[in-house]
Amino acid sequence: MAKLFEMTKLIRSKNAGPFALTFDIMFDDPDLYRRARDSGVLSKALMARLYNVSEEDVDLYHVDNALAIKISIPRPIASGDLGDSDVYGGQQYAPLVDLEVPD
């Protein structure tokens, strides 16, 4: 079993406009990408649970030709609004880093 950060080239989050966050999980090894993709660890259900959003509000895409998994969710607070602690959305990826992906 490996942690997601050990398998990837990049894990990041960022704003997708003021009302949504997007997560990019990028690989440089096709075998590791397929392993993570096929494991089902990165799922709509997981993202909904980790980020306290409805599963129906999670968009998840496997971009095979780019060896990437892209996930978008609504922001809990609009970017820049009172109470927003991460205006650029760049710190929201942290819960994904230590996810364990089975062999």
The 8 nearest C-alpha neighbors of each residue, nearest first, counted from 0:
[[1, 101, 102, 100, 99, 2, 3, 98],
 [2, 0, 100, 99, 3, 5, 101, 6],
 [1, 3, 99, 97, 98, 5, 4, 100],
 [2, 4, 6, 5, 98, 96, 97, 99],
 [5, 3, 96, 7, 6, 2, 97, 10],
 [6, 4, 3, 2, 7, 1, 8, 96],
 [7, 5, 3, 4, 31, 2, 26, 8],
 [8, 6, 26, 4, 9, 25, 5, 3],
 [7, 9, 26, 25, 27, 6, 10, 4],
 [10, 8, 25, 7, 24, 11, 26, 23],
 [11, 9, 24, 23, 25, 92, 7, 8],
 [12, 10, 23, 92, 22, 9, 24, 13],
 [13, 11, 22, 89, 92, 21, 91, 88],
 [14, 12, 88, 89, 21, 20, 87, 15],
 [13, 15, 20, 88, 16, 87, 19, 21],
 [14, 16, 19, 20, 21, 13, 17, 18],
 [15, 17, 14, 18, 19, 20, 78, 77],
 [18, 16, 78, 77, 19, 14, 15, 74],
 [17, 19, 77, 74, 16, 73, 78, 20],
 [20, 18, 73, 74, 15, 72, 16, 14],
 [21, 19, 14, 15, 72, 71, 13, 74],
 [20, 22, 71, 13, 12, 70, 15, 14],
 [21, 23, 12, 70, 69, 11, 71, 24],
 [24, 22, 69, 11, 10, 68, 25, 12],
 [23, 25, 10, 68, 67, 9, 69, 22],
 [26, 24, 67, 9, 8, 7, 66, 23],
 [25, 27, 7, 8, 66, 28, 32, 67],
 [26, 28, 8, 29, 66, 7, 25, 32],
 [27, 29, 31, 30, 26, 32, 66, 7],
 [30, 28, 32, 31, 33, 66, 27, 26],
 [31, 29, 33, 32, 28, 34, 35, 27],
 [32, 30, 34, 28, 33, 29, 6, 35],
 [31, 33, 29, 35, 30, 34, 26, 66],
 [34, 32, 36, 30, 31, 35, 37, 29],
 [33, 35, 31, 37, 32, 36, 38, 30],
 [34, 36, 38, 32, 33, 37, 31, 100],
 [37, 35, 33, 34, 38, 32, 39, 61],
 [36, 38, 34, 39, 35, 33, 40, 32],
 [39, 37, 35, 40, 36, 34, 100, 101],
 [38, 40, 41, 37, 42, 36, 35, 100],
 [41, 39, 38, 42, 100, 35, 45, 36],
 [42, 40, 39, 45, 43, 36, 46, 35],
 [41, 43, 45, 44, 40, 39, 46, 59],
 [42, 44, 46, 45, 54, 57, 47, 59],
 [43, 45, 47, 42, 46, 54, 48, 41],
 [46, 44, 48, 42, 47, 43, 49, 41],
 [45, 47, 49, 43, 48, 44, 50, 42],
 [46, 48, 52, 54, 44, 51, 45, 50],
 [47, 49, 45, 51, 46, 50, 44, 52],
 [50, 48, 46, 47, 51, 45, 94, 52],
 [49, 51, 47, 48, 52, 46, 72, 45],
 [52, 50, 48, 47, 49, 53, 46, 75],
 [53, 51, 47, 50, 54, 56, 48, 72],
 [52, 54, 55, 56, 47, 51, 57, 48],
 [53, 55, 47, 56, 57, 43, 44, 52],
 [56, 54, 53, 57, 58, 43, 52, 47],
 [55, 57, 53, 54, 72, 58, 52, 73],
 [58, 56, 72, 54, 55, 43, 71, 59],
 [59, 57, 71, 70, 56, 72, 60, 43],
 [60, 58, 70, 69, 57, 71, 43, 61],
 [61, 59, 69, 68, 62, 70, 58, 67],
 [62, 60, 68, 63, 67, 69, 59, 36],
 [63, 61, 67, 65, 64, 68, 66, 60],
 [62, 64, 66, 65, 61, 67, 68, 32],
 [63, 65, 66, 62, 67, 61, 29, 68],
 [64, 66, 67, 63, 62, 25, 26, 68],
 [67, 65, 63, 26, 64, 32, 62, 25],
 [68, 66, 25, 62, 65, 24, 26, 61],
 [67, 69, 61, 24, 60, 62, 23, 25],
 [70, 68, 23, 60, 22, 59, 24, 67],
 [69, 71, 59, 22, 58, 21, 60, 68],
 [72, 70, 21, 58, 20, 57, 22, 59],
 [71, 73, 57, 20, 19, 56, 74, 21],
 [74, 72, 19, 18, 20, 75, 56, 71],
 [73, 75, 19, 18, 76, 20, 77, 72],
 [74, 76, 73, 77, 18, 52, 19, 51],
 [77, 75, 74, 83, 78, 80, 82, 18],
 [78, 76, 18, 17, 80, 74, 79, 75],
 [77, 79, 17, 86, 80, 83, 76, 18],
 [78, 80, 86, 83, 77, 81, 17, 82],
 [81, 79, 77, 83, 78, 82, 76, 86],
 [80, 82, 83, 79, 76, 84, 77, 78],
 [81, 83, 80, 84, 76, 79, 77, 85],
 [84, 82, 80, 81, 85, 79, 76, 86],
 [83, 85, 82, 86, 79, 81, 88, 78],
 [84, 86, 88, 87, 83, 90, 89, 78],
 [85, 87, 78, 79, 88, 83, 84, 89],
 [88, 86, 89, 85, 14, 13, 78, 90],
 [89, 87, 13, 14, 85, 86, 90, 91],
 [88, 90, 13, 12, 87, 91, 11, 85],
 [91, 89, 88, 92, 93, 12, 85, 13],
 [90, 92, 93, 12, 89, 88, 94, 13],
 [91, 93, 12, 11, 95, 90, 94, 22],
 [92, 94, 95, 96, 91, 90, 97, 11],
 [95, 93, 96, 92, 97, 49, 91, 98],
 [96, 94, 93, 98, 92, 97, 3, 10],
 [95, 97, 4, 93, 3, 94, 98, 92],
 [96, 98, 2, 95, 3, 99, 4, 94],
 [99, 97, 2, 3, 95, 96, 100, 94],
 [100, 98, 2, 1, 3, 97, 0, 101],
 [99, 101, 1, 0, 2, 35, 3, 98],
 [102, 100, 0, 99, 1, 38, 34, 35],
 [101, 0, 100, 1, 34, 38, 35, 99]]
